[in-house]
């Protein structure tokens, strides 16, 4: 996390990629990854999803996870990339930052 601390000190901004995933035991998670302007990837980990998962909840989980690392979505995040699930598309639309649906998921 030294890379992240140094980037935050420089006031760098990031993009995120996040995706919902369900384990073989039917436990749901959202994986969160940061991408910087030098193409460095920083894995911020998995967020456990319990109960219903609406777009508003997805954004709240994302913001909460970012706060754990001293980050704020409006200050530190430029855009996000997600899969084409309707909940993720809506989350991207209401997030207040740029949003791109993953082209690979669209081809799949």
C-alpha positions in Angstrom: 0.0 0.0 0.0 3.0 2.3 -0.1 2.2 2.9 -3.8 -1.2 4.1 -2.9 0.0 6.3 0.0 2.5 8.0 -2.4 -0.1 8.5 -5.1 -2.5 10.0 -2.6 0.2 12.4 -1.3 0.7 13.5 -5.0 -3.1 14.0 -5.3 -3.2 11.4 -8.1 -6.6 10.4 -9.3 -7.7 6.8 -10.2 -10.2 4.7 -12.1 -11.8 1.7 -10.6 -13.0 -1.6 -11.9 -15.5 -3.5 -9.8 -17.6 -6.5 -10.3 -20.0 -8.7 -8.4 -19.0 -12.3 -7.9 -20.7 -15.3 -6.3 -18.7 -18.2 -4.8 -19.5 -21.9 -5.1 -21.0 -21.6 -1.5 -23.3 -18.9 -2.8 -21.5 -16.1 -0.9 -21.6 -12.8 -2.9 -18.8 -10.3 -3.1 -17.8 -7.2 -5.0 -14.1 -7.0 -6.0 -12.6 -3.5 -6.2 -9.4 -2.6 -8.1 -7.8 0.8 -8.6 -6.0 1.8 -11.8 -3.6 4.8 -11.9 -2.4 6.9 -14.8 0.8 4.8 -15.1 -1.2 1.6 -15.6 -0.4 0.3 -12.1 -3.1 -1.8 -10.6 -3.9 -1.8 -6.9 -6.3 -4.4 -5.5 -8.4 -3.1 -2.7 -10.0 -6.4 -2.0 -13.4 -8.0 -1.8 -16.4 -6.6 -0.2 -19.0 -9.1 1.2 -22.5 -8.5 -0.1 -25.3 -9.6 2.2 -29.0 -9.3 1.4 -30.3 -7.3 -1.6 -27.8 -5.6 -3.9 -29.2 -2.5 -5.4 -27.3 0.2 -7.3 -27.4 2.6 -4.3 -26.0 -0.2 -2.1 -23.2 -0.9 -4.6 -22.1 2.8 -4.5 -22.3 2.9 -0.7 -20.1 -0.2 -0.5 -17.6 1.3 -3.0 -17.5 4.6 -1.1 -17.1 2.8 2.3 -14.2 0.7 1.0 -12.5 3.8 -0.5 -12.8 5.5 2.9 -10.9 2.6 4.5 -7.9 3.7 2.4 -8.4 7.5 3.0 -10.1 8.1 -0.3 -13.2 9.8 -1.5 -15.1 8.9 -4.7 -15.6 12.5 -5.8 -12.1 13.6 -5.0 -9.9 10.6 -6.0 -11.9 8.6 -8.6 -12.3 9.8 -12.2 -14.3 6.9 -13.7 -15.3 3.3 -13.2 -15.6 0.2 -15.3 -18.1 -2.6 -14.5 -19.7 -5.5 -16.2 -23.0 -5.1 -18.0 -25.3 -6.2 -15.2 -28.2 -3.8 -14.9 -27.4 -3.1 -11.2 -23.8 -2.1 -12.1 -25.0 0.0 -15.1 -27.4 1.9 -12.8 -24.7 2.2 -10.1 -22.4 3.8 -12.7 -25.1 6.2 -13.9 -25.9 7.5 -10.4 -22.4 7.5 -9.1 -21.5 11.0 -10.2 -18.3 9.9 -11.9 -17.6 8.6 -15.4 -18.8 5.0 -16.1 -17.8 2.5 -18.8 -19.2 -0.9 -19.3 -16.5 -3.5 -19.9 -16.3 -4.3 -23.6 -15.2 -7.9 -23.0 -18.3 -8.5 -20.9 -20.4 -7.1 -23.8 -18.8 -9.5 -26.3 -19.3 -12.5 -23.9 
